[in-house]
Amino acid sequence: MAKTNYAFEKRQRDLQKKKKKENKQKRKTENSGTQSEATDVEQPEGDRPESDAAQSAD
C-alpha cells in the first residue's frame, strides 16, 4: 500500500486557501468600486438646491 504524502496534501490545501483569499480580495475591490460609482450616481439626483425645492413646493 502506498504511503500518504501529507506534505503534498498540505501544499494543495494552502494553495486552495491562497486562491480563495485572492478571489475574495478581488471581489471586495470590485464591489467597493461599484459602490462608489453607485453613490456618485445617487448624489446628483438627491442633491437638489434648496431654492429649487422651495419653488416646486409653492
All heavy atoms as a GROMACS GRO file, in nm:
protein
  465
    1MET      N    1   0.084  -0.119   0.000
    1MET     CA    2   0.000   0.000   0.000
    1MET      C    3   0.089   0.126   0.000
    1MET      O    4   0.191   0.130   0.068
    1MET     CB    5  -0.089  -0.002   0.124
    1MET     CG    6  -0.192   0.105   0.121
    1MET     SD    7  -0.317   0.066   0.245
    1MET     CE    8  -0.371   0.227   0.278
    2ALA      N    9   0.047   0.226  -0.074
    2ALA     CA   10   0.126   0.349  -0.086
    2ALA      C   11   0.114   0.434   0.040
    2ALA      O   12   0.010   0.438   0.105
    2ALA     CB   13   0.080   0.428  -0.206
    3LYS      N   14   0.223   0.501   0.071
    3LYS     CA   15   0.227   0.588   0.188
    3LYS      C   16   0.166   0.724   0.153
    3LYS      O   17   0.190   0.778   0.044
    3LYS     CB   18   0.372   0.603   0.231
    3LYS     CG   19   0.390   0.671   0.365
    3LYS     CD   20   0.533   0.659   0.412
    3LYS     CE   21   0.604   0.789   0.383
    3LYS     NZ   22   0.740   0.792   0.438
    4THR      N   23   0.086   0.779   0.243
    4THR     CA   24   0.022   0.909   0.221
    4THR      C   25   0.126   1.020   0.225
    4THR      O   26   0.209   1.023   0.315
    4THR     CB   27  -0.085   0.935   0.328
    4THR    OG1   28  -0.176   0.825   0.328
    4THR    CG2   29  -0.162   1.061   0.298
    5ASN      N   30   0.119   1.108   0.128
    5ASN     CA   31   0.213   1.220   0.121
    5ASN      C   32   0.145   1.343   0.184
    5ASN      O   33   0.078   1.420   0.117
    5ASN     CB   34   0.250   1.246  -0.025
    5ASN     CG   35   0.361   1.346  -0.038
    5ASN    OD1   36   0.398   1.414   0.058
    5ASN    ND2   37   0.415   1.359  -0.158
    6TYR      N   38   0.162   1.358   0.313
    6TYR     CA   39   0.098   1.467   0.385
    6TYR      C   40   0.149   1.604   0.343
    6TYR      O   41   0.072   1.701   0.341
    6TYR     CB   42   0.116   1.449   0.536
    6TYR     CG   43   0.042   1.329   0.590
    6TYR    CD1   44   0.112   1.215   0.630
    6TYR    CD2   45  -0.096   1.329   0.600
    6TYR    CE1   46   0.044   1.104   0.678
    6TYR    CE2   47  -0.165   1.219   0.648
    6TYR     CZ   48  -0.094   1.107   0.687
    6TYR     OH   49  -0.161   0.998   0.735
    7ALA      N   50   0.273   1.612   0.308
    7ALA     CA   51   0.330   1.741   0.265
    7ALA      C   52   0.262   1.789   0.137
    7ALA      O   53   0.232   1.908   0.122
    7ALA     CB   54   0.480   1.728   0.244
    8PHE      N   55   0.235   1.697   0.045
    8PHE     CA   56   0.169   1.733  -0.080
    8PHE      C   57   0.027   1.780  -0.053
    8PHE      O   58  -0.019   1.882  -0.107
    8PHE     CB   59   0.166   1.613  -0.176
    8PHE     CG   60   0.090   1.638  -0.302
    8PHE    CD1   61   0.145   1.712  -0.405
    8PHE    CD2   62  -0.038   1.588  -0.318
    8PHE    CE1   63   0.075   1.737  -0.522
    8PHE    CE2   64  -0.109   1.613  -0.434
    8PHE     CZ   65  -0.053   1.687  -0.536
    9GLU      N   66  -0.045   1.706   0.034
    9GLU     CA   67  -0.183   1.743   0.068
    9GLU      C   68  -0.188   1.880   0.135
    9GLU      O   69  -0.275   1.962   0.106
    9GLU     CB   70  -0.245   1.637   0.157
    9GLU     CG   71  -0.269   1.506   0.086
    9GLU     CD   72  -0.322   1.398   0.178
    9GLU    OE1   73  -0.346   1.426   0.299
    9GLU    OE2   74  -0.338   1.285   0.130
   10LYS      N   75  -0.094   1.905   0.224
   10LYS     CA   76  -0.089   2.035   0.294
   10LYS      C   77  -0.062   2.146   0.194
   10LYS      O   78  -0.125   2.253   0.199
   10LYS     CB   79   0.020   2.034   0.401
   10LYS     CG   80   0.025   2.162   0.483
   10LYS     CD   81   0.131   2.152   0.592
   10LYS     CE   82   0.129   2.267   0.686
   10LYS     NZ   83   0.147   2.397   0.627
   11ARG      N   84   0.029   2.122   0.102
   11ARG     CA   85   0.060   2.223  -0.001
   11ARG      C   86  -0.063   2.253  -0.086
   11ARG      O   87  -0.090   2.369  -0.117
   11ARG     CB   88   0.176   2.171  -0.089
   11ARG     CG   89   0.210   2.258  -0.205
   11ARG     CD   90   0.291   2.378  -0.165
   11ARG     NE   91   0.330   2.451  -0.283
   11ARG     CZ   92   0.330   2.582  -0.292
   11ARG    NH1   93   0.299   2.655  -0.189
   11ARG    NH2   94   0.365   2.641  -0.404
   12GLN      N   95  -0.137   2.149  -0.122
   12GLN     CA   96  -0.258   2.168  -0.202
   12GLN      C   97  -0.363   2.249  -0.126
   12GLN      O   98  -0.426   2.338  -0.180
   12GLN     CB   99  -0.316   2.033  -0.246
   12GLN     CG  100  -0.227   1.956  -0.342
   12GLN     CD  101  -0.198   2.033  -0.468
   12GLN    OE1  102  -0.288   2.083  -0.536
   12GLN    NE2  103  -0.070   2.044  -0.502
   13ARG      N  104  -0.380   2.219   0.003
   13ARG     CA  105  -0.475   2.295   0.086
   13ARG      C  106  -0.433   2.441   0.095
   13ARG      O  107  -0.515   2.533   0.085
   13ARG     CB  108  -0.485   2.235   0.226
   13ARG     CG  109  -0.566   2.109   0.233
   13ARG     CD  110  -0.599   2.072   0.377
   13ARG     NE  111  -0.484   2.069   0.466
   13ARG     CZ  112  -0.409   1.963   0.491
   13ARG    NH1  113  -0.436   1.848   0.434
   13ARG    NH2  114  -0.306   1.971   0.573
   14ASP      N  115  -0.302   2.464   0.116
   14ASP     CA  116  -0.252   2.601   0.125
   14ASP      C  117  -0.273   2.678  -0.005
   14ASP      O  118  -0.309   2.796  -0.003
   14ASP     CB  119  -0.104   2.602   0.162
   14ASP     CG  120  -0.079   2.558   0.306
   14ASP    OD1  121  -0.175   2.558   0.387
   14ASP    OD2  122   0.037   2.523   0.338
   15LEU      N  123  -0.252   2.610  -0.118
   15LEU     CA  124  -0.274   2.676  -0.247
   15LEU      C  125  -0.422   2.711  -0.266
   15LEU      O  126  -0.454   2.818  -0.316
   15LEU     CB  127  -0.226   2.586  -0.361
   15LEU     CG  128  -0.074   2.573  -0.375
   15LEU    CD1  129  -0.040   2.468  -0.481
   15LEU    CD2  130  -0.010   2.706  -0.409
   16GLN      N  131  -0.511   2.622  -0.224
   16GLN     CA  132  -0.654   2.649  -0.235
   16GLN      C  133  -0.693   2.766  -0.146
   16GLN      O  134  -0.771   2.853  -0.188
   16GLN     CB  135  -0.735   2.525  -0.197
   16GLN     CG  136  -0.731   2.417  -0.301
   16GLN     CD  137  -0.806   2.292  -0.257
   16GLN    OE1  138  -0.828   2.271  -0.137
   16GLN    NE2  139  -0.843   2.210  -0.353
   17LYS      N  140  -0.640   2.771  -0.024
   17LYS     CA  141  -0.670   2.882   0.066
   17LYS      C  142  -0.621   3.014   0.008
   17LYS      O  143  -0.690   3.117   0.014
   17LYS     CB  144  -0.604   2.860   0.202
   17LYS     CG  145  -0.670   2.755   0.287
   17LYS     CD  146  -0.597   2.741   0.418
   17LYS     CE  147  -0.651   2.627   0.500
   17LYS     NZ  148  -0.576   2.611   0.627
   18LYS      N  149  -0.501   3.012  -0.049
   18LYS     CA  150  -0.443   3.134  -0.107
   18LYS      C  151  -0.528   3.182  -0.225
   18LYS      O  152  -0.557   3.301  -0.238
   18LYS     CB  153  -0.300   3.107  -0.152
   18LYS     CG  154  -0.229   3.228  -0.205
   18LYS     CD  155  -0.085   3.196  -0.242
   18LYS     CE  156  -0.015   3.319  -0.296
   18LYS     NZ  157   0.122   3.289  -0.336
   19LYS      N  158  -0.570   3.089  -0.310
   19LYS     CA  159  -0.651   3.124  -0.426
   19LYS      C  160  -0.786   3.180  -0.383
   19LYS      O  161  -0.833   3.281  -0.436
   19LYS     CB  162  -0.672   3.000  -0.514
   19LYS     CG  163  -0.742   3.028  -0.643
   19LYS     CD  164  -0.747   2.902  -0.729
   19LYS     CE  165  -0.816   2.930  -0.861
   19LYS     NZ  166  -0.821   2.810  -0.945
   20LYS      N  167  -0.847   3.118  -0.282
   20LYS     CA  168  -0.975   3.165  -0.231
   20LYS      C  169  -0.962   3.305  -0.172
   20LYS      O  170  -1.046   3.392  -0.194
   20LYS     CB  171  -1.027   3.067  -0.125
   20LYS     CG  172  -1.164   3.100  -0.072
   20LYS     CD  173  -1.212   2.995   0.025
   20LYS     CE  174  -1.349   3.030   0.079
   20LYS     NZ  175  -1.395   2.927   0.174
   21LYS      N  176  -0.853   3.329  -0.098
   21LYS     CA  177  -0.829   3.459  -0.037
   21LYS      C  178  -0.810   3.567  -0.144
   21LYS      O  179  -0.862   3.678  -0.132
   21LYS     CB  180  -0.707   3.450   0.054
   21LYS     CG  181  -0.682   3.572   0.138
   21LYS     CD  182  -0.567   3.550   0.233
   21LYS     CE  183  -0.545   3.671   0.320
   21LYS     NZ  184  -0.432   3.649   0.412
   22GLU      N  185  -0.735   3.534  -0.249
   22GLU     CA  186  -0.714   3.630  -0.358
   22GLU      C  187  -0.845   3.662  -0.428
   22GLU      O  188  -0.872   3.778  -0.461
   22GLU     CB  189  -0.613   3.574  -0.457
   22GLU     CG  190  -0.471   3.571  -0.405
   22GLU     CD  191  -0.375   3.500  -0.498
   22GLU    OE1  192  -0.418   3.442  -0.599
   22GLU    OE2  193  -0.253   3.502  -0.469
   23ASN      N  194  -0.928   3.561  -0.453
   23ASN     CA  195  -1.057   3.584  -0.517
   23ASN      C  196  -1.147   3.671  -0.430
   23ASN      O  197  -1.216   3.760  -0.480
   23ASN     CB  198  -1.126   3.452  -0.548
   23ASN     CG  199  -1.060   3.377  -0.661
   23ASN    OD1  200  -0.990   3.435  -0.741
   23ASN    ND2  201  -1.083   3.247  -0.667
   24LYS      N  202  -1.144   3.646  -0.300
   24LYS     CA  203  -1.225   3.726  -0.208
   24LYS      C  204  -1.179   3.871  -0.209
   24LYS      O  205  -1.261   3.964  -0.213
   24LYS     CB  206  -1.214   3.667  -0.068
   24LYS     CG  207  -1.306   3.732   0.033
   24LYS     CD  208  -1.298   3.659   0.166
   24LYS     CE  209  -1.392   3.720   0.266
   24LYS     NZ  210  -1.386   3.649   0.395
   25GLN      N  211  -1.048   3.893  -0.206
   25GLN     CA  212  -0.994   4.029  -0.209
   25GLN      C  213  -1.030   4.098  -0.340
   25GLN      O  214  -1.065   4.216  -0.342
   25GLN     CB  215  -0.841   4.025  -0.191
   25GLN     CG  216  -0.778   4.161  -0.183
   25GLN     CD  217  -0.823   4.238  -0.060
   25GLN    OE1  218  -0.848   4.180   0.045
   25GLN    NE2  219  -0.834   4.367  -0.072
   26LYS      N  220  -1.026   4.023  -0.450
   26LYS     CA  221  -1.061   4.078  -0.580
   26LYS      C  222  -1.208   4.121  -0.583
   26LYS      O  223  -1.242   4.229  -0.631
   26LYS     CB  224  -1.034   3.974  -0.689
   26LYS     CG  225  -1.057   4.022  -0.829
   26LYS     CD  226  -1.025   3.913  -0.929
   26LYS     CE  227  -1.055   3.957  -1.070
   26LYS     NZ  228  -1.032   3.850  -1.167
   27ARG      N  229  -1.296   4.036  -0.527
   27ARG     CA  230  -1.438   4.070  -0.522
   27ARG      C  231  -1.461   4.194  -0.436
   27ARG      O  232  -1.542   4.280  -0.470
   27ARG     CB  233  -1.519   3.954  -0.466
   27ARG     CG  234  -1.544   3.842  -0.563
   27ARG     CD  235  -1.654   3.748  -0.515
   27ARG     NE  236  -1.642   3.710  -0.376
   27ARG     CZ  237  -1.582   3.601  -0.330
   27ARG    NH1  238  -1.528   3.516  -0.414
   27ARG    NH2  239  -1.578   3.575  -0.200
   28LYS      N  240  -1.389   4.204  -0.325
   28LYS     CA  241  -1.405   4.320  -0.238
   28LYS      C  242  -1.366   4.448  -0.310
   28LYS      O  243  -1.434   4.550  -0.298
   28LYS     CB  244  -1.320   4.304  -0.112
   28LYS     CG  245  -1.381   4.215  -0.009
   28LYS     CD  246  -1.299   4.217   0.117
   28LYS     CE  247  -1.365   4.140   0.228
   28LYS     NZ  248  -1.290   4.151   0.354
   29THR      N  249  -1.255   4.445  -0.383
   29THR     CA  250  -1.211   4.566  -0.453
   29THR      C  251  -1.309   4.600  -0.565
   29THR      O  252  -1.337   4.717  -0.589
   29THR     CB  253  -1.070   4.550  -0.510
   29THR    OG1  254  -1.064   4.436  -0.594
   29THR    CG2  255  -0.968   4.536  -0.400
   30GLU      N  256  -1.363   4.498  -0.634
   30GLU     CA  257  -1.461   4.524  -0.738
   30GLU      C  258  -1.589   4.580  -0.679
   30GLU      O  259  -1.648   4.673  -0.733
   30GLU     CB  260  -1.492   4.396  -0.815
   30GLU     CG  261  -1.379   4.352  -0.906
   30GLU     CD  262  -1.405   4.216  -0.970
   30GLU    OE1  263  -1.507   4.152  -0.936
   30GLU    OE2  264  -1.324   4.176  -1.053
   31ASN      N  265  -1.634   4.526  -0.566
   31ASN     CA  266  -1.756   4.574  -0.501
   31ASN      C  267  -1.739   4.716  -0.450
   31ASN      O  268  -1.829   4.798  -0.462
   31ASN     CB  269  -1.795   4.482  -0.385
   31ASN     CG  270  -1.859   4.354  -0.433
   31ASN    OD1  271  -1.904   4.345  -0.546
   31ASN    ND2  272  -1.861   4.255  -0.348
   32SER      N  273  -1.624   4.748  -0.395
   32SER     CA  274  -1.602   4.883  -0.345
   32SER      C  275  -1.601   4.982  -0.460
   32SER      O  276  -1.649   5.094  -0.447
   32SER     CB  277  -1.473   4.891  -0.265
   32SER     OG  278  -1.361   4.871  -0.348
   33GLY      N  279  -1.552   4.942  -0.575
   33GLY     CA  280  -1.552   5.028  -0.693
   33GLY      C  281  -1.692   5.051  -0.745
   33GLY      O  282  -1.729   5.161  -0.781
   34THR      N  283  -1.775   4.949  -0.746
   34THR     CA  284  -1.912   4.964  -0.795
   34THR      C  285  -1.997   5.041  -0.697
   34THR      O  286  -2.085   5.116  -0.736
   34THR     CB  287  -1.977   4.827  -0.825
   34THR    OG1  288  -1.972   4.749  -0.706
   34THR    CG2  289  -1.907   4.757  -0.938
   35GLN      N  290  -1.972   5.027  -0.566
   35GLN     CA  291  -2.048   5.100  -0.468
   35GLN      C  292  -2.017   5.249  -0.475
   35GLN      O  293  -2.106   5.332  -0.465
   35GLN     CB  294  -2.019   5.049  -0.328
   35GLN     CG  295  -2.081   4.914  -0.300
   35GLN     CD  296  -2.045   4.862  -0.163
   35GLN    OE1  297  -1.963   4.920  -0.093
   35GLN    NE2  298  -2.104   4.751  -0.125
   36SER      N  299  -1.891   5.285  -0.497
   36SER     CA  300  -1.858   5.426  -0.506
   36SER      C  301  -1.919   5.487  -0.632
   36SER      O  302  -1.963   5.601  -0.631
   36SER     CB  303  -1.706   5.447  -0.504
   36SER     OG  304  -1.647   5.390  -0.619
   37GLU      N  305  -1.924   5.411  -0.740
   37GLU     CA  306  -1.989   5.460  -0.861
   37GLU      C  307  -2.138   5.477  -0.838
   37GLU      O  308  -2.199   5.574  -0.882
   37GLU     CB  309  -1.966   5.363  -0.977
   37GLU     CG  310  -1.822   5.360  -1.026
   37GLU     CD  311  -1.799   5.252  -1.130
   37GLU    OE1  312  -1.897   5.188  -1.171
   37GLU    OE2  313  -1.683   5.231  -1.168
   38ALA      N  314  -2.200   5.384  -0.767
   38ALA     CA  315  -2.343   5.391  -0.740
   38ALA      C  316  -2.374   5.512  -0.652
   38ALA      O  317  -2.473   5.582  -0.675
   38ALA     CB  318  -2.390   5.263  -0.672
   39THR      N  319  -2.291   5.541  -0.555
   39THR     CA  320  -2.316   5.657  -0.470
   39THR      C  321  -2.293   5.785  -0.547
   39THR      O  322  -2.362   5.884  -0.524
   39THR     CB  323  -2.226   5.655  -0.343
   39THR    OG1  324  -2.090   5.646  -0.384
   39THR    CG2  325  -2.261   5.539  -0.253
   40ASP      N  326  -2.200   5.785  -0.642
   40ASP     CA  327  -2.180   5.903  -0.725
   40ASP      C  328  -2.304   5.931  -0.809
   40ASP      O  329  -2.342   6.046  -0.828
   40ASP     CB  330  -2.058   5.886  -0.817
   40ASP     CG  331  -1.926   5.887  -0.741
   40ASP    OD1  332  -1.928   5.934  -0.624
   40ASP    OD2  333  -1.826   5.844  -0.797
   41VAL      N  334  -2.368   5.829  -0.857
   41VAL     CA  335  -2.487   5.845  -0.939
   41VAL      C  336  -2.603   5.893  -0.854
   41VAL      O  337  -2.680   5.979  -0.895
   41VAL     CB  338  -2.524   5.711  -1.009
   41VAL    CG1  339  -2.658   5.720  -1.077
   41VAL    CG2  340  -2.415   5.673  -1.107
   42GLU      N  341  -2.616   5.842  -0.732
   42GLU     CA  342  -2.728   5.878  -0.646
   42GLU      C  343  -2.717   6.021  -0.593
   42GLU      O  344  -2.816   6.088  -0.576
   42GLU     CB  345  -2.736   5.781  -0.528
   42GLU     CG  346  -2.777   5.642  -0.570
   42GLU     CD  347  -2.771   5.543  -0.456
   42GLU    OE1  348  -2.752   5.588  -0.341
   42GLU    OE2  349  -2.785   5.424  -0.482
   43GLN      N  350  -2.598   6.070  -0.568
   43GLN     CA  351  -2.581   6.201  -0.509
   43GLN      C  352  -2.637   6.313  -0.597
   43GLN      O  353  -2.710   6.397  -0.546
   43GLN     CB  354  -2.435   6.227  -0.476
   43GLN     CG  355  -2.389   6.147  -0.355
   43GLN     CD  356  -2.241   6.163  -0.329
   43GLN    OE1  357  -2.169   6.219  -0.412
   43GLN    NE2  358  -2.194   6.114  -0.217
   44PRO      N  359  -2.610   6.318  -0.727
   44PRO     CA  360  -2.664   6.428  -0.806
   44PRO      C  361  -2.817   6.428  -0.810
   44PRO      O  362  -2.880   6.533  -0.811
   44PRO     CB  363  -2.608   6.404  -0.946
   44PRO     CG  364  -2.484   6.326  -0.923
   44PRO     CD  365  -2.512   6.242  -0.802
   45GLU      N  366  -2.880   6.311  -0.808
   45GLU     CA  367  -3.025   6.305  -0.812
   45GLU      C  368  -3.086   6.361  -0.683
   45GLU      O  369  -3.183   6.433  -0.685
   45GLU     CB  370  -3.071   6.160  -0.832
   45GLU     CG  371  -3.035   6.105  -0.968
   45GLU     CD  372  -3.068   5.958  -0.978
   45GLU    OE1  373  -3.124   5.901  -0.882
   45GLU    OE2  374  -3.038   5.899  -1.082
   46GLY      N  375  -3.029   6.325  -0.569
   46GLY     CA  376  -3.081   6.367  -0.440
   46GLY      C  377  -3.029   6.503  -0.397
   46GLY      O  378  -3.078   6.561  -0.301
   47ASP      N  379  -2.932   6.556  -0.467
   47ASP     CA  380  -2.868   6.681  -0.428
   47ASP      C  381  -2.932   6.797  -0.503
   47ASP      O  382  -2.878   6.850  -0.597
   47ASP     CB  383  -2.717   6.674  -0.456
   47ASP     CG  384  -2.642   6.793  -0.397
   47ASP    OD1  385  -2.696   6.857  -0.304
   47ASP    OD2  386  -2.532   6.822  -0.444
   48ARG      N  387  -3.053   6.836  -0.459
   48ARG     CA  388  -3.121   6.949  -0.522
   48ARG      C  389  -3.096   7.074  -0.440
   48ARG      O  390  -3.103   7.072  -0.318
   48ARG     CB  391  -3.272   6.923  -0.526
   48ARG     CG  392  -3.310   6.816  -0.624
   48ARG     CD  393  -3.457   6.790  -0.629
   48ARG     NE  394  -3.536   6.912  -0.631
   48ARG     CZ  395  -3.667   6.915  -0.616
   48ARG    NH1  396  -3.733   6.805  -0.594
   48ARG    NH2  397  -3.734   7.028  -0.619
   49PRO      N  398  -3.070   7.184  -0.503
   49PRO     CA  399  -3.056   7.309  -0.429
   49PRO      C  400  -3.186   7.344  -0.357
   49PRO      O  401  -3.295   7.311  -0.403
   49PRO     CB  402  -3.024   7.414  -0.536
   49PRO     CG  403  -2.976   7.335  -0.653
   49PRO     CD  404  -3.042   7.200  -0.643
   50GLU      N  405  -3.175   7.409  -0.245
   50GLU     CA  406  -3.293   7.442  -0.166
   50GLU      C  407  -3.386   7.538  -0.240
   50GLU      O  408  -3.507   7.532  -0.225
   50GLU     CB  409  -3.252   7.501  -0.031
   50GLU     CG  410  -3.183   7.400   0.058
   50GLU     CD  411  -3.143   7.460   0.190
   50GLU    OE1  412  -3.195   7.568   0.225
   50GLU    OE2  413  -3.061   7.400   0.259
   51SER      N  414  -3.333   7.625  -0.323
   51SER     CA  415  -3.417   7.720  -0.395
   51SER      C  416  -3.508   7.647  -0.493
   51SER      O  417  -3.624   7.681  -0.509
   51SER     CB  418  -3.331   7.823  -0.470
   51SER     OG  419  -3.247   7.756  -0.564
   52ASP      N  420  -3.458   7.542  -0.559
   52ASP     CA  421  -3.542   7.462  -0.649
   52ASP      C  422  -3.649   7.389  -0.571
   52ASP      O  423  -3.764   7.381  -0.613
   52ASP     CB  424  -3.457   7.360  -0.727
   52ASP     CG  425  -3.370   7.427  -0.831
   52ASP    OD1  426  -3.395   7.546  -0.862
   52ASP    OD2  427  -3.277   7.361  -0.881
   53ALA      N  428  -3.616   7.337  -0.456
   53ALA     CA  429  -3.711   7.263  -0.376
   53ALA      C  430  -3.821   7.359  -0.325
   53ALA      O  431  -3.938   7.322  -0.321
   53ALA     CB  432  -3.641   7.197  -0.258
   54ALA      N  433  -3.785   7.481  -0.289
   54ALA     CA  434  -3.881   7.576  -0.239
   54ALA      C  435  -3.975   7.621  -0.351
   54ALA      O  436  -4.094   7.641  -0.330
   54ALA     CB  437  -3.809   7.697  -0.178
   55GLN      N  438  -3.922   7.638  -0.473
   55GLN     CA  439  -4.004   7.680  -0.586
   55GLN      C  440  -4.106   7.572  -0.624
   55GLN      O  441  -4.220   7.603  -0.656
   55GLN     CB  442  -3.917   7.713  -0.706
   55GLN     CG  443  -3.836   7.839  -0.688
   55GLN     CD  444  -3.739   7.861  -0.805
   55GLN    OE1  445  -3.732   7.779  -0.895
   55GLN    NE2  446  -3.668   7.971  -0.801
   56SER      N  447  -4.066   7.446  -0.621
   56SER     CA  448  -4.156   7.338  -0.658
   56SER      C  449  -4.262   7.317  -0.550
   56SER      O  450  -4.371   7.269  -0.579
   56SER     CB  451  -4.080   7.208  -0.683
   56SER     OG  452  -4.016   7.167  -0.564
   57ALA      N  453  -4.236   7.355  -0.426
   57ALA     CA  454  -4.333   7.340  -0.318
   57ALA      C  455  -4.441   7.447  -0.327
   57ALA      O  456  -4.550   7.429  -0.276
   57ALA     CB  457  -4.262   7.345  -0.184
   58ASP      N  458  -4.415   7.560  -0.388
   58ASP     CA  459  -4.514   7.669  -0.396
   58ASP      C  460  -4.626   7.642  -0.488
   58ASP      O  461  -4.658   7.576  -0.564
   58ASP     CB  462  -4.447   7.800  -0.441
   58ASP     CG  463  -4.356   7.855  -0.334
   58ASP    OD1  464  -4.383   7.831  -0.215
   58ASP    OD2  465  -4.258   7.921  -0.370
   0.00000   0.00000   0.00000
